[in-house]
Amino acid sequence: MSKTEKLLVTGYGGFVAGSVVWQALRAGNWDVYALSLDEPPRQEKDFHVIQFDLLDDTRLRQVFTQIQPKAVIHTAALADIDYCENHPDDATRVNVGITRDLAGLCAESGARMTLCSTDTVFDGRRGMYVETDAPNPLNHYAQTKVEAEETVRTTLEWGVIARLSLVMGLPVLGAGNSFLAKMIDSLQRGEKVKFPANEVRTPIDVITLGGALLELAATDFTGTIHLAGSTRLNRYQMACQLARDFGYSDDAVMATDSNAMEGRAPRPNDASLDNTRAKNTLRTPMRPLMDGLRLVKEAKAIQTP
Ligand SMILES: NC(=O)c1ccc[n+]([C@@H]2O[C@H](COP(=O)([O-])OP(=O)(O)OC[C@H]3O[C@@H](n4cnc5c(N)ncnc54)[C@H](OP(=O)(O)O)[C@@H]3O)[C@@H](O)[C@H]2O)c1
């Protein structure tokens, strides 16, 4: 691939985009344009950060038309489930509206587009969902993602819908919303941490995920793909394993039931994803949880500012 090809990544200051951008810069085969609401502008050879609100569709069109990206990885979203439940109009505007605008621009220009969707589009009654299973969202966040998926599917013949399992890791660029970073901070302070035992997931580490999204941006795969790790476990079991690996006792980890907690949006119990399609399609391996954690630690150790 020629380095003149431009990659547009939305949500640069977020957890997932940080890994995508970091790996794209290290690989050195893209001219990277990262869009951010909060991160300050930056202009370097092969790396540009442009700061604006993606809800400004006029500015988005202007920026997109100037860049003419070959591929777009759309991570930007309101991703806090309870915030989305309490601010449904905001969530729809950001998660559906921006996706619609971007898909329209990609349709006009022929750019590839990969949307980051979620395992929580499923109702969690069965688990190990395949790409052809019917979504049945339990909360407004998941509903917006189902609508965003539909927008990409109907606007772009060549669109990619990547449904991500719970993402595990430490932020590699920017702050990002990492449960692992928060958990380690709490454990370091001697506090107990709580994780739901009712939520069964197939967590994927943020490094493998970033690599898979970059691979999808450069291949001709179209359609829906589940990006998920190869370990299926509940979030309490996962937290115990991670805590032990960082040298803490799992006595500090307490099990909760997220669907028995007052004032919280409903969550799917078993939203584990079958990753067979990803294993058959991508060179990036879908890894077991603790292999993913090793990659996360290596990335943190070699990370450059
Ligand atoms: N993390 C997970 O476990 C998980 C699991 C399944 C699916 N997903 C999906 O994967 C994607 C990335 O997740 P994440 O964990 O990286 O989320 P995140 O850390 O919350 O990052 C989302 C980013 O979206 C950007 N954003 C939000 N509103 C914006 C606006 N109006 N204009 C411009 N940018 C805006 C912000 O970027 P700036 O900081 O640059 O302003 C924000 O940091 C999301 O679509 C999420 O729904 C995540």
The ligand as an ORCA input file, in Angstrom:
! r2SCAN-3c Opt
* xyz 0 1
  N     -14.713      0.001     25.048
  C     -15.493     -1.058     24.896
  O     -15.494     -1.992     25.711
  C     -16.396     -1.163     23.682
  C     -17.102     -2.346     23.482
  C     -17.930     -2.460     22.370
  C     -18.029     -1.410     21.470
  N     -17.342     -0.265     21.693
  C     -17.465      0.832     20.711
  O     -16.166      1.134     20.230
  C     -16.026      2.523     19.976
  C     -14.838      3.076     20.732
  O     -15.035      2.851     22.133
  P     -14.077      3.515     23.203
  O     -14.078      2.621     24.384
  O     -12.802      3.910     22.555
  O     -14.928      4.825     23.565
  P     -14.397      6.154     24.301
  O     -13.093      5.916     24.984
  O     -15.569      6.643     25.090
  O     -14.131      7.141     23.069
  C     -15.150      7.686     22.295
  C     -14.651      8.979     21.698
  O     -15.668      9.486     20.833
  C     -15.358     10.835     20.602
  N     -16.579     11.643     20.496
  C     -17.728     11.514     21.197
  N     -18.590     12.473     20.816
  C     -17.978     13.202     19.846
  C     -18.349     14.318     19.047
  N     -19.539     14.916     19.172
  N     -17.454     14.803     18.153
  C     -16.240     14.241     18.018
  N     -15.819     13.174     18.738
  C     -16.690     12.676     19.633
  C     -14.482     11.329     21.754
  O     -13.212     11.549     21.157
  P     -12.131     12.643     21.698
  O     -11.717     12.117     23.035
  O     -11.072     12.598     20.681
  O     -12.825     13.950     21.799
  C     -14.425     10.119     22.674
  O     -13.215     10.000     23.353
  C     -17.366      3.161     20.344
  O     -18.107      3.324     19.175
  C     -18.005      2.142     21.270
  O     -19.414      2.219     21.191
  C     -16.513     -0.108     22.774
*
